[in-house]
Amino acid sequence: MLPKDQKLETPPEIFAQDQKNRWSSVESSIWGLKSESPEENVARSLARTLFDQPRRIEPRFLYDERGSWLFEKISTLPEYYLTRTENAILEKEAEQIIALAEVECLVELGAGFSKKTVHLLSQQVNQRGRGTFAPVDVSLTALIGSRDSVKQQFPRLEFHGLCACYEEGLLSIERSLPTLFAFLGSSVGNLDRSDFDRFFQLLSGCMGPDDFFLLGVDCTKEEEVLERAYNDVGGMTSQFILNAFENVNRLMGSNFDQRKMRYHSCYNLQWQQMEMYAVSTSDQKIDFPSLESGFVWKEGEQILVEISRKFEPHQLEQQLEYFGLESIAHCNDPQQWFSLLLFRRCSGRSQSGQS
Ligand SMILES: C[S@@+](CC[C@H](N)C(=O)[O-])C[C@H]1O[C@@H](n2cnc3c(N)ncnc32)[C@H](O)[C@@H]1O
């Protein structure tokens, strides 16, 4: 039975009118899709990538409850410079960003626990006195953490968490609501080339004329720094990556065994990306009872779990122009390791980027 306050909640105004009935309350102030059979979608998606060549899984499967907490710990490690560097830029620049992005709503894609976002929220309250924060994340654990701290710190803000993937979140936000979409933490680096194109095509199409887009990107730098960041001495990243297989087992009833795999990461210079793999340490039969199928995961064979692409920010700004996004501000840390880029929709361009 749902707690009392959940039954009473009706989908808020941030949802487009024709999307409201697709969402229902899953927790106080948190919304989930009324999908008919989510298990089927998950199984289809995992089967598609695990039976592909080379095998891979989508990074969203990293974020079960344990995965979300492990990522929180990684983000405080000395080797993992990304979070603290982006946080320092946000702390310094949030005032200017919010002054430029005159909005009523902040939608954060892949928000996690929204710890860095407080700089933006605090400026929204200082400059406008009110607003709505709508984080979109597949992790309910992270959304609950975000809700509890944001509601406590910013009682003047409305909070509506969307427990869903980026695409569903983007498609559901009311277009006439002036919105700042934020995609922080270099999560854009987790999108491969085709997901990247699909993501920006969709984002641009979902943005209204009064919307802005704030992107946090990790820049190309010495390989040594990168490889250290994704292979910490304490082995936290290894635990995070291999934990994805516990989640897959739970979702698929499969029999991946962490004792028969090891973590491997490397920088692919040609593709400008860190690659994180699980490597099988012996020939083993992986069964998927729900699919009545399976495969032999051979000794030494790798499954790609996550990529983290690194960017030249100016090149990225040019690239995003072709998706109809015009850069209006660009902030870096002093070492130029990380960039925050602010965009708005280019006037006179269609969403496919053609004039
Ligand atoms: C690398 S963490 C970044 C968290 C936070 N933005 C930060 O900068 O620290 C990625 C977050 O995105 C979420 N996520 C991953 N794939 C997703 C997807 N396809 N749709 C929605 N959320 C996703 C994860 O649950 C996780 O909270």
The ligand as an SDF file (V2000), in Angstrom:
LIG
                    3D

 27 29  0  0  0  0  0  0  0  0999 V2000
   28.4310    9.8500  -13.2030 C   0  0  0  0  0  0  0  0  0  0  0  0
   27.0060    9.9940  -12.1910 S   0  0  0  0  0  0  0  0  0  0  0  0
   26.9310   11.7620  -12.0610 C   0  0  0  0  0  0  0  0  0  0  0  0
   26.1300   12.2230  -10.8910 C   0  0  0  0  0  0  0  0  0  0  0  0
   26.1150   13.7470  -10.7100 C   0  0  0  0  0  0  0  0  0  0  0  0
   25.5170   14.4270  -11.8420 N   0  0  0  0  0  0  0  0  0  0  0  0
   27.5080   14.2570  -10.4900 C   0  0  0  0  0  0  0  0  0  0  0  0
   27.9620   15.0580  -11.3160 O   0  0  0  0  0  0  0  0  0  0  0  0
   28.1490   13.8800   -9.5060 O   0  0  0  0  0  0  0  0  0  0  0  0
   25.7390    9.6390  -13.3590 C   0  0  0  0  0  0  0  0  0  0  0  0
   24.3110    9.7300  -12.8130 C   0  0  0  0  0  0  0  0  0  0  0  0
   23.4350    9.5680  -13.9300 O   0  0  0  0  0  0  0  0  0  0  0  0
   22.4820    8.5520  -13.6790 C   0  0  0  0  0  0  0  0  0  0  0  0
   22.2430    7.8940  -14.9820 N   0  0  0  0  0  0  0  0  0  0  0  0
   23.0840    7.0990  -15.6760 C   0  0  0  0  0  0  0  0  0  0  0  0
   22.5490    6.7540  -16.8620 N   0  0  0  0  0  0  0  0  0  0  0  0
   21.3240    7.3470  -16.9000 C   0  0  0  0  0  0  0  0  0  0  0  0
   20.2850    7.4020  -17.8810 C   0  0  0  0  0  0  0  0  0  0  0  0
   20.3950    6.7560  -19.0500 N   0  0  0  0  0  0  0  0  0  0  0  0
   19.1830    8.1230  -17.6110 N   0  0  0  0  0  0  0  0  0  0  0  0
   19.0500    8.7870  -16.3960 C   0  0  0  0  0  0  0  0  0  0  0  0
   20.0030    8.7760  -15.4490 N   0  0  0  0  0  0  0  0  0  0  0  0
   21.1280    8.0760  -15.7010 C   0  0  0  0  0  0  0  0  0  0  0  0
   23.0890    7.6560  -12.6290 C   0  0  0  0  0  0  0  0  0  0  0  0
   22.1170    7.0080  -11.8460 O   0  0  0  0  0  0  0  0  0  0  0  0
   23.9550    8.6280  -11.8360 C   0  0  0  0  0  0  0  0  0  0  0  0
   23.2490    9.1650  -10.7360 O   0  0  0  0  0  0  0  0  0  0  0  0
  1  2  1  0
  2  3  1  0
  2 10  1  0
  3  4  1  0
  4  5  1  0
  5  6  1  0
  5  7  1  0
  7  8  2  0
  7  9  1  0
 10 11  1  0
 11 12  1  0
 11 26  1  0
 12 13  1  0
 13 14  1  0
 13 24  1  0
 14 15  1  0
 14 23  1  0
 15 16  2  0
 16 17  1  0
 17 18  1  0
 17 23  2  0
 18 19  1  0
 18 20  2  0
 20 21  1  0
 21 22  2  0
 22 23  1  0
 24 25  1  0
 24 26  1  0
 26 27  1  0
M  CHG  2   2   1   9  -1
M  END
$$$$
